[in-house]
Amino acid sequence: MNTTLLKKNISNIILSKSNSDINFFTTKKSFLDKNFSSLNDVFLEINKISEQEYGIKNKELHLTSKISDKNNLIPFDNGILLINSFFTKLKKNCLIFFRLEKPILFNNKSIDIIFTLLTPNNFKTSHKLQILAKLTRILQGSNIRKEIKGIKKPEDVLALLLLTSS
């Protein structure tokens, strides 16, 4: 059993009171302001945080910018990118957040806010789609980008997500 999450100061983002399978966990150390020059830099940092905060070993990480993986990268018109990925030994849904100092380009869109959803490999497709639908509604909100950019500390985005998801 992966006990890494039990040792961390975690927050539970509740997307559904009736279905705990579509909620997710995050730690303060997985919400960061960063300066990346490319999407590959983003993936390297996701790999590092995934191992440190959620106990996912590097050999389990499959995040790449290959064309075949593009369906796991969802860019929004407001400069936010949602990345979703599955992991074998992960037991709970987890979230990593980056607010970028300078935007990077992805699919001809300028991206400066990145959310990464990590999900257990055996997770039900219907639950995954529910999470993605709820996160998409939140992240496409008319003022969400402005609110995220205006927050002083990246971990305060947690409070915003908790408020917005309820």
N, C-alpha and C positions, 0 to 999 in steps of 0.2 A: 504494500500500500504506500502511496506517495503521501508522506506526512509533512512535506514542505509547507503547505498552506497552513497547517495547524500551528506552526512556529512563527508565523508572520502576523503583524498587525493588519488585519484585512477588513475591507468594507464589502458589504453585500449590497449590490444594486438590485432592487426588487422591481422587476418588470411585470410580474404577475403574483398577486397574493394567493391565487388558487392553484398555481402550477409552479412549484419551486424549480423545476427543471429548466425554466426559461429565465431564471435569474443568473447573475454572474458576480464573481468576486474580483477584487482588485486590491493592490497594496499601494501605499504612498510612493514607494520607490519605482512603481511602474507608471507614474504620471510625471513626465519630464518635459522641460524646455530643452530643445536640442538645435544643433546647427548641422544639417546634413547637406551633402552636395548631390546626392543621387538616391534613387529608390533602393539600390543595393546597400548603401549605408544604413538605410532604415531597416532593412532585413537583418543586417549584422547586429544592430542594436536590439532588435526584437529577439533574436536568438540569444543574446547575452542576458537580457532581462528574463526571458522565459526560463532559462536555466537557473539564474540566481533567485528569482522570486517564486517560481512555480515548479521548480524541480524537473523541468523538461530537459533531458540530456541532448547534446548537440546532434547525436546520431538520429534522433527522432524528428528533428526540425527539417522541414521541407519547404520553407519559404524561399521562393525565387521569383525573378521577374520574367520567367519564360512565358512565351505566348500561351502555352497550355494552361498556365496558372492564372491567366488574366480574369477568369470568371470569379476568382476569389478576391479580386481587387475592385471595389466599387467607388468610383469617383463621383462626387456630387458637384453641381455647378457653383456651389458657394465656397470652394476651396478645401473641402473636407474629403478625406479618403478613408474608406472603411475596408480593412483587410480582414478576411476570415480564414482560419486554418484549423485543421483537425490534428489531434495528437493521440496516440495509442494509450499512453499511461496516464494521461490527465483524467482526473475524476470529476472536476467541476469546471464550468465555464469561467474564463478569466479574461480580463481586459488590460490592454496596454495603451497608453495615450502619449502622443508627442505633439507639442506645439512648436513649430519650427520658426527659427529666427528669420530665415530667408526661404521663400517658397522653392519647391522643386517642381519640375514638369512631369506630368504623367498623362498620357493620351491627350496631349495639347492643352491640358488644364493645369493651372497654377495651384499647387497644393501646399498648404501650410499648417493643416491640422490633420493628424492621423490617429484613428482609432483602430486597434487590432483586437479582434475577438478570437480567443483560443478556445476550442471546443473539444471534448472527448471524441475520439474516433467512432465509438459505438453509440453516439448520441442520435436520438430519433430525428429523422429528417423534418418531421412536422414541427418539432420543438425548435430546431435550428432556424427554420423559416419564420417562426413566430418571433424569435429574438431579432433576426435580421429585419423583419418588418417593423418592429417597434423601434429598433435603433435607427432605421432609415427615417421613420417619421420624426424622431427627435432631431437627428442630424440635418434634416432638410428644413427644419423650422426657420421661419423668416429671420429671427434675431439670434439664433444659436451661435453662429460664427462670431458675431460682434460681441456677444456675452462671453464666449470662451476667450477671445483675444483680450478683453478688458479685465479679466480676472488676474489678480496679482500673482498668485501661486498656482502652479498647474494642478496640485492636488485639490484645490478648491473647485475644480471642474467636477469632482465627485459630488459635491453638494448640489451643483447645477443639475447633474444627471439624476440625482435622487429626487430633486424638485420636479424636473421635467417629466420623469417617468411615472410619477404618481398621478 
